[in-house]
């Protein structure tokens, strides 16, 4: 199917505008992502309607903790990606350069979400911006059925892709790697410069009403520089505000990066403390089930207002207006606790 995000250049060449690589493709060439190709002088989205993975997850797995807590999300992906992360835990999907998957229409995806009792759809496992036209069409069908839409994104986007996001997206998690330290992303991610990620966040802020959360994957030894974490936290505080959630995620070895062990928990705690020092009270440690910094603490009195264990909510100490029951401080969470949050939120789609 013909893509929307591209420009025609000289002759039969095209320039893709879906991500910040801006691949220029001659006739017959495919972009680095593996899914956007010049076919007969037009850019085709080769994976339109091809879903390689579908699973129902808790929204907290994304991780999204301040938007529709306790909800159940249908997560889908296509093959391909615009990044080349050496540690990718979804490399069998993201680094696959063969178009494969089950054929599904946008309406079929939305109906699958309804059939499986999901409250929304997440576009995840690979970078959703590379299949954004398909994601948008699924998202519009989802909205017709009262469902929400979430991106789990590396943020390496363009003003053009942000424009499409604004048509259907409700929430986005922008997933930094190694606090966007330039040498790290060049060596281990395969991008020349992290600046487009920051530009995308500002673009989302200025042009949309999309709920935004930040994650930062901390890789030991090569992607755990506290100074870059501090710079990232200052950016989040200055540009998105102190109510923005930020999650510091534990790395686990995978794919082509098996030489490092899991991130020491103490390293994650140091990064979380930096975020607190920089004025971000909603700072979390992720991928460490049972850690006390999975909880949401009230900035007013220090009580636990949302208690978590992994992806499960164990306690909810907020009133109907999301104010702390102890001191009345308002907690910036969109939506209240989903009534059925204790239902089974993990399964393959039917």
C-alpha positions in Angstrom: 0.0 0.0 0.0 1.3 3.5 -0.8 2.6 5.3 2.2 1.7 8.9 3.0 5.0 10.2 4.6 7.3 10.7 1.7 8.4 13.3 -0.9 9.3 12.7 -4.5 12.8 13.9 -5.4 14.6 13.5 -8.7 13.2 11.2 -11.3 11.8 8.1 -9.7 13.6 8.6 -6.3 11.7 9.3 -3.1 12.6 10.6 0.4 10.9 8.9 3.3 9.7 11.3 6.1 8.5 8.8 8.6 11.6 8.9 10.8 14.6 11.1 11.3 16.8 9.0 9.0 15.0 10.5 6.0 16.1 7.7 3.7 16.4 8.7 0.1 15.5 5.7 -2.0 16.0 5.0 -5.7 13.6 2.7 -7.6 13.7 -0.7 -6.0 15.4 0.3 -2.8 14.1 -0.3 0.7 14.8 1.9 3.7 17.0 0.7 6.6 13.8 -0.2 8.5 13.1 -2.9 6.0 9.4 -2.0 5.5 9.3 1.2 3.4 10.4 0.8 -0.2 10.4 2.6 -3.5 8.2 0.7 -5.8 7.7 2.2 -9.2 8.6 5.7 -8.0 6.3 5.7 -5.0 6.9 4.8 -1.4 5.1 1.7 -0.3 4.5 0.5 3.2 5.2 -3.2 2.7 3.8 -4.2 6.1 0.5 -2.5 5.9 -2.0 -5.0 7.4 0.7 -7.5 8.4 0.8 -8.1 12.1 3.8 -10.2 13.2 2.9 -10.3 17.0 -0.2 -9.7 19.0 -0.5 -10.1 22.8 -2.6 -8.7 25.6 -0.6 -6.9 28.3 -1.1 -4.7 31.3 -0.6 -1.0 30.4 2.0 -0.9 33.1 4.2 -3.2 31.0 4.7 -0.5 28.4 5.6 1.1 30.9 2.8 3.6 31.3 1.8 4.2 35.0 0.0 7.6 34.9 -2.5 6.9 32.2 -5.5 4.6 32.5 -3.9 2.5 35.3 -4.9 -1.1 35.5 -6.2 -1.2 32.0 -5.7 -4.1 29.5 -3.9 -3.4 26.3 -3.7 -5.3 23.0 0.0 -4.9 21.8 0.8 -5.4 18.2 3.8 -5.0 15.9 5.0 -5.5 12.4 8.5 -6.6 11.3 11.3 -4.1 10.9 12.8 -1.1 12.9 14.6 2.1 12.2 17.2 1.4 15.0 19.8 -1.4 15.2 20.0 -1.9 18.9 22.6 -4.6 19.8 20.7 -5.5 22.9 17.1 -5.6 21.5 14.9 -8.2 23.3 12.5 -8.2 20.3 15.3 -8.6 17.7 13.5 -11.6 16.1 10.8 -9.0 15.1 12.6 -5.7 14.9 15.7 -6.9 13.0 13.8 -9.2 10.7 14.1 -7.8 7.1 11.5 -10.2 5.6 7.9 -9.0 5.5 5.9 -11.6 7.4 2.9 -11.7 9.7 -0.8 -12.4 9.8 -3.0 -10.3 7.4 -5.3 -8.0 9.4 -7.3 -5.0 8.5 -7.4 -2.0 10.8 -11.0 -2.8 11.7 -9.9 -6.4 12.4 -7.2 -5.2 14.8 -9.7 -3.1 16.6 -12.2 -5.9 16.8 -9.5 -8.2 18.1 -9.0 -5.7 20.9 -12.7 -5.7 21.8 -12.9 -9.5 21.5 -10.1 -9.9 24.0 -11.5 -7.4 26.5 -8.8 -4.8 25.9 -9.2 -1.2 26.8 -6.8 0.0 24.1 -4.1 -0.8 21.6 -0.4 -0.4 22.0 1.9 -0.2 18.9 5.1 -1.7 20.3 7.8 -4.3 20.1 9.3 -2.5 17.1 9.3 1.2 16.3 5.7 2.1 15.4 6.6 5.2 13.4 7.9 3.0 10.6 4.3 1.6 10.1 2.5 4.8 11.2 0.0 4.9 8.4 -1.2 1.4 9.4 -1.1 2.3 13.1 -3.2 5.5 12.4 -5.8 3.5 10.6 -6.0 1.0 13.4 -6.1 3.8 15.9 -9.0 5.5 14.2 -11.0 2.2 14.2 -10.1 1.8 17.9 -11.4 5.2 18.8 -14.7 4.3 17.1 -15.0 1.5 19.6 -14.0 3.6 22.6 -10.5 2.3 22.9 -7.3 4.2 23.6 -4.0 4.2 21.6 -0.5 4.1 22.9 2.9 4.3 21.2 6.0 2.7 22.7 8.6 4.7 20.7 12.2 5.4 20.4 11.2 9.0 19.5 13.4 9.1 16.4 10.6 10.8 14.5 9.8 13.8 12.3 7.4 16.7 12.4 5.4 14.7 9.7 5.1 11.6 11.8 4.1 13.7 14.9 1.4 15.3 12.8 -0.1 11.8 12.1 0.3 10.9 15.8 -1.9 13.8 16.7 -4.8 12.3 14.7 -5.2 9.2 16.9 -2.7 8.8 19.7 -3.6 9.2 23.4 -0.4 8.3 25.1 3.3 7.7 24.2 6.3 6.3 26.1 9.5 7.7 24.6 12.2 5.2 25.4 15.7 6.7 25.8 18.7 4.3 25.7 21.7 5.1 27.9 20.3 8.5 28.7 20.9 9.5 25.1 24.7 9.7 25.5 25.9 10.3 22.0 28.8 7.9 21.9 26.5 5.1 23.3 23.7 5.6 20.7 26.2 5.7 17.8 27.9 2.5 18.9 25.1 0.4 20.2 21.9 1.8 18.5 23.2 2.8 15.1 22.0 6.4 15.0 24.4 9.4 14.5 22.8 11.8 16.9 20.1 11.6 19.6 18.9 15.2 19.0 15.9 14.2 16.9 14.5 12.4 20.0 14.5 15.6 22.0 13.0 17.5 19.0 10.2 15.0 18.8 9.3 15.4 22.4 9.1 19.1 22.0 7.0 18.7 18.8 4.6 16.4 20.7 4.3 18.9 23.5 3.6 21.8 21.3 1.3 20.2 18.7 -0.6 17.6 20.5 -2.3 16.7 23.8 -0.7 13.2 23.9 0.1 12.0 27.4 3.9 11.5 27.6 6.0 9.3 29.8 9.8 8.9 29.6 11.8 5.7 30.0 15.6 5.4 30.2 17.2 2.0 29.7 20.4 1.9 31.8 23.1 -0.4 30.4 25.9 -1.1 32.9 29.4 0.3 32.1 28.6 1.7 28.7 25.2 3.5 29.2 25.0 4.4 32.8 26.7 7.8 33.0 25.0 9.8 35.8 25.8 13.1 34.2 23.8 12.2 31.1 21.0 11.0 33.3 21.0 14.4 35.0 20.9 16.2 31.7 18.0 14.1 30.6 16.1 14.8 33.8 16.8 18.6 33.5 15.4 18.5 30.0 12.3 16.6 31.2 11.7 19.0 34.1 12.3 22.2 32.0 10.4 21.2 28.9 7.7 18.7 30.1 7.3 19.8 33.7 7.7 18.1 37.1 4.6 16.0 36.8 6.2 13.9 34.0 6.8 10.2 35.0 10.3 8.9 34.2 11.2 5.2 34.5 14.8 3.9 34.8 14.8 0.4 33.4 17.1 -2.5 34.2 19.0 -3.9 31.3 19.1 -7.7 30.7 21.7 -9.1 28.3 20.3 -10.2 24.9 20.9 -10.5 21.2 24.4 -9.2 20.3 25.2 -7.7 23.7 25.7 -10.6 26.1 29.0 -9.4 27.5 27.4 -7.3 30.2 25.3 -8.5 33.1 22.0 -7.0 34.3 22.1 -3.4 35.5 23.0 -3.3 39.3 20.0 -2.3 41.2 22.1 0.3 43.0 22.8 2.0 39.7 19.1 2.4 39.0 18.6 3.8 42.5 21.3 6.4 41.9 19.6 7.4 38.7 16.2 7.6 40.4 17.7 9.8 43.1 19.1 12.1 40.4 15.6 12.5 39.0 14.3 13.4 42.5 17.0 15.9 43.0 16.1 17.5 39.7 12.5 18.0 40.7 10.8 14.9 39.2 8.9 13.2 42.1 7.3 10.6 39.8 10.5 8.7 39.2 10.5 4.9 39.0 12.8 1.9 38.9 11.6 -0.6 36.3 12.2 -4.3 35.6 12.9 -5.0 39.3 9.7 -6.5 40.6 9.2 -5.8 44.3 11.4 -2.8 44.5 10.0 0.0 46.6 10.6 2.5 43.8 7.9 0.8 41.7 5.4 2.6 43.9 4.0 6.1 43.4 4.7 8.3 46.5 2.7 11.4 47.3 4.9 14.5 47.1 2.8 16.1 49.8 3.1 13.6 52.7 5.3 10.8 51.4 2.7 8.1 51.6 2.4 5.4 49.0 -0.6 6.4 46.9 -0.3 3.6 44.3 1.4 0.4 45.4 2.8 -1.9 42.7 4.4 -5.2 42.3 5.8 -5.6 38.8 2.9 -4.8 36.5 0.2 -5.4 39.2 -1.4 -2.7 41.3 -1.5 -3.8 44.9 -3.0 -0.8 46.6 -4.8 2.4 45.5 -4.9 5.2 48.0 -6.5 8.0 45.9 -10.0 9.4 46.0 -12.3 9.8 43.0 -10.4 12.9 42.0 -7.0 11.2 42.2 -6.1 13.1 45.4 -4.1 11.4 48.2 -6.4 10.1 50.8 -4.0 11.2 53.6 -3.2 14.8 52.7 -5.3 15.7 49.6 -2.4 16.3 47.3 -3.4 15.8 43.6 -1.6 13.1 41.8 -1.3 13.7 38.0 -2.8 10.4 36.8 -5.2 10.4 33.9 -8.1 8.2 34.6 -9.0 6.2 37.7 -8.2 2.6 38.5 -9.8 0.3 36.0 -12.6 -1.6 37.7 -11.4 -4.9 36.4 -7.7 -4.4 37.0 -7.3 -7.8 38.7 -8.5 -9.7 35.7 -6.0 -11.7 33.6 -4.1 -9.2 31.6 -1.6 -11.5 29.9 -2.6 -13.7 26.9 -2.1 -14.3 23.2 -4.9 -12.7 21.2 -7.7 -14.9 20.0 
